């Protein structure tokens, strides 16, 4: 079985694209896990301090309130600043 230069270039391209996708996907997964872990830690801390947390799925907003004070809504998820 003989491979031409064109065949080798095509195989190299496929391997490079697959490897690039895999590295990017792995990095995004780790970044998401880290963000979720930080959010859970923050939620646990706020709950321990007496705050009540609520998530409005219709508006995609998080509300935080302390008993006896009015609720304050935070930024919608799509408007959160990115790194």
N, C-alpha and C positions, 0 to 999 in steps of 0.2 A: 504494500500500500504506500503510495507516494503522496506527500503533501506539497502543495505549491506554496509560494510565498503568500499569495492571497488567502489561502486556507489558514495559514499560521497567523496572519494579521487578524483575521476574523475571530479565531479562537482567542488570541491575545485580547482583543477588544471585549469579547464576551466575559472573559475572566476578570478583566480590569473593571468593567461596569458592575459585575456581581460583587466583587470585593469592595468597591467603593460604596455600593448600596448597603452592604452588610456592616461596614465600619460606621457609616452614618446612622443606621438604624440602632446599632448598639449604643452609640453615644447619646442619641435621643432618649432611649429607654433608661439609661442611667441618670440622665438629667431629670427626666420625669419622676423617677423613683426618689431622687433626692428632694425634689420640690414637694412631692406628696408627703414624704417623711417630715419635712420642715413644717408643712401645713398641719399635719396631725399633732406635732409637738406644740405648735402655737395654739391650736384649738384646745388641747388638753390643759395648757397653762391658763388660758382665759377662763375655761370652765372651772378650774381649781380656784381661781381668783373671784368667782361669783358671777361672771358674765354669762349671758345667755346668747347662744349663736343660732342664727336661722338662715336658711338658704331659700331664696325665692327663685324657683326654677323658671317661672314665666319671664322674669326680668333678668335672670342670670346674675343675681346680686346676693352678697352676703350681708346680713345685718347683725350688729353686735349691740347688746344692751346690758346694762347692769340693773338689777332690780331697783326700782324707785326712780330711774332716770329714763328719758325718752330714748327710743332706738335710733341709731345712726346707721345709715346705709353706706357701704363702701363702694368703690368703683365696680362697674360691671366687669366681668372677667375679660371681655375683649378689649377693654380700655386700660387694663393694667399695663404699666410700663414694662418694656422688655429690656433685657441686658444688651 
